[in-house]
Amino acid sequence: MAYIRVIPRLDIKGPNLVKGIHMEGLRVLGKPEYFARHYYENGADELIYMDVVASLYGRNNLLGIVERTAKEIFIPLTVGGGLRNIDDIKAVLRAGADKVSINTAAMQDPELIRRASKRFGSSTIVISIEAIRKPDGGYEAYTDNGRESTGVDAMEWAVRAAELGAGEIVITSIDREGTGKGLDLELTRKIAESVSIPVIACGGAGNKEDIKDVITQGRADAVSVASILHYDIVMKHENKGDFSGEGNIEYMRNKRSFSMINHTSLQDIKEFLMRSGIECRGYKAEKLYA
């Protein structure tokens, strides 16, 4: 039986967890280690750490955060951002990551996928595709955390990445990312129908129904979520007066986009999916009737 994975994504800039809209306007929410431990303790299947400025500045600053996180959590950890070569991948894996996510470097040197998969195994190599819908209805892949146009068709790139040895694909809709307007079902479905490897949908989840839809209609094998979970933690802890992060939460009360996000918990998401007939990892059916 194929179990659906629910994977929190933590975008990191320097030492902080950040969140933006359309991958821009990043706001600090707190420390990633704090959120990672919370998600681990509350049923996350995996975690994704993404350095959102690493490719722009040609460096990766996540090693220390990865090392600290790997000592605290015991679920698969995927790390991406600024990984340019085999040595960078090796360093992140040694720090405690289980998988690496590559976008910009793979687009610039597709054979890196083949070399990395042969060296570390296909299951270790995740290709991140960030896409924008074109006026003609197609999708173009972008690099540098959604900043740079490539002119490459997202579906064609997914097929090539799989042929070169990628073990999974994370597909992010830049148009939907951070908006809470729902994941791009057409984009996800087209990618899933183009490849035989698992596809992780990302970008735009505003409620539990959106997550169900991208699984049932978009044919995603897993869903990576951020705002819907991060804001749930921030608001609950801030309301209690014990939020231990260092983020700026005032903007969330005033941002129109935040009102479109029905923040919720991992366990609530998994219970909803189970009630909808979707099997989830780490969630027992008997919990529904306890």
Helices and strands as residue ranges (DSSP letters): E 5-13, E 16-21, E 24-30, H 32-41, E 47-51, H 54-57, H 63-70, E 77-80, H 86-95, E 99-102, H 104-108, H 111-120, G 122-124, E 125-133, E 139-143, E 148-153, H 154-164, E 168-173, H 185-194, E 199-202, H 208-216, E 222-225, H 227-240, H 250-254, G 257-260, H 266-275, G 285-289
